[in-house]
Amino acid sequence: MRALGRPVTAAILTLTTFLGYAPQPARADRSIGVPPRVLRLGADPIRWSPCPEDERVQCGLMRVPVDWTVPLGPQIDVQLARSPAGDQAGKLGVLMVNPGGPGVSAVNLALDHDFFDPEVNRRFDIVGIDPRGVGRSAPILCDQNLVDAKPSPLYATEAEFQKAEEYNRKLAADCAGRSGPVYEHADTGSVVRDMEAARMALGVDRISFFGASYGTLLGQLYAERYPDRVRALVLDSVMDHSADVDAFLGQTADAVQAAFDQFVAWCGRDAKCVLRGRDIRAMWAELMQRATAGDLADPYDPPSKIGAWELISAAFSAFYDPQWYSFAHYLKEAYDPAPTPAARRAVPRLEDLTPHSFPAVICQDWSLPVGGFTGYRDRLRALAGRAPQMRASPLALTAVSSCLGRDAEPVNPQRPIPEAAGPVLVVNSRYDPATAYPWAQQVARQLGPSARLLTYQGWGHVAYKHSTCVSAATDRFLLDLTLPSGPTCPAVEPKPFGVG
């Protein structure tokens, strides 16, 4: 989570997926017309050693083809981490995990011994694979200053729109030049193939999978391509890969506006809200006017100024946990600023490059045409009508705007997911600001009668970490494949930061 008040160009998405049914013989991968024997030549065995961060966890490198349609062509190194089950004799197998992003390290999640319940850690080898282009797996690197120069996507003129297209082409060329061929093969479909290569190298017939946010897309596509290789699938905070550009923008705008409305309602009932009794919507309108005019000082970094996009993004970031208490303080300090200190001297950057896989992945996984500036402008106006305070989802609008001007067509565009071959646990917060609740409903319907939707009636992104009811139901499904009997878990009121 970025600090409040900082620009948010891409927020973290996450997923949780699990599927369980009897093992079946492996099937040949027909998409490239070669039998499994040849496919095994496309990836080397995993080379394991103790992780430098934690010697209890094993870190591994596996070489895979850059382009899976050319399995004997150039290769890249993909890094994994395996946290061994505490009870090796009684373990249930491998639980692969992915925390989403796109761009968040799954290796780091495998190194986190506190994320899952102790019983899950005891019964599974937990394996995280940094997706290609991410973290330690041939990361996509770009010029830091160029990434920081990304314009606000609230384009008001055709000239701004055209400059954004030019910027995207310049950024893509820079990232591709620094990162090599992985840049053009960072789609989630290729990550699915890497994941299957890892399963074979691990020597297991089936895996369980937990994905959060964008990780849910990885889980869906893996289960679609290799249904007989999945024991259990959990999708938490769900991406709907059938959404066209208008559903992608519209349903996420509804979600982030609902999150804002819930913040206002909370402040009206919680005595600890520093804005209680004040007209938050009127305050917000004035803050937006000041930000648009360039007169709003960043309360956490004065005297620097923030624009409307940065203010909206600060709210969006605060709704992830949610951080309602601190966000109320942020708005209060922005509205009634303290005396402005003297300007600080700029601190030179020490780094020249930064990991930045988000555009490469999004623009290879989604077709998001807007019909030029006129279509984009009309959509912004419609979104502002649906979301009068938030105007749009910063995450969704960043995704759409990042693909403007790109010549390459997506290699893994949207389509409905087919019915699941076994039980799937689909989880979502009712007021998730990032992955809209209707997405979870729509994916559950697409997956068919084998899927069970568990709704957390509260707030925030990745319900597993916000509700013991959700985490207990998820753990039970992972451990014994029992789907929850009830459709909902009650909301848990957020607590001030640092309060257990």
Buried (B, 14 or more C-beta within 10 A) or exposed (E): EBEBBBBBBBBBBBBBBBBBBEEEEBEEBEEBEBEEEBBBEBBBBBEBEEBEEBEEBBBBBBBBBBBBEEBEEEBBBBBBBBBBBBEEEEBBBBBBBBBBBBBBBBBBBBBBBEBBBEBBBBBBBBBBBBBBBBBBBBBBBBBBEBBEEBBBBBBEEEEBBBBBBEBBBBBBEBBBEBBBBBBBBBBBBBBBBBBBBBBBBBEBBBBBBBBBBBBBBBBBBBBBBBBBBBBBBBBBBBBBBBBEBEBBBBBBBBBBBBBBBBBBEBBEEBEEBBBBEBEBEEBBEEBBEBBBEEEBBBBBEBEEBBBBBBBBBBBBBBBBBBBBBBBBBBBBBBBEBEEEEEEEEEEEEEEEBBBBBBBBBBBBBBBBEBEEBEEBBEBBEBBBEBBEBBBBBBBBBBBBBBBBBBEEEBBBEBEEBEBBBBBBBBBBBBBBBBBBBBBBBBBBBBBEEBBBBBBBBBBBBBBBBBBEBBBEBBBBBBBEBEBBEEEBBEBBEBEEEEEE
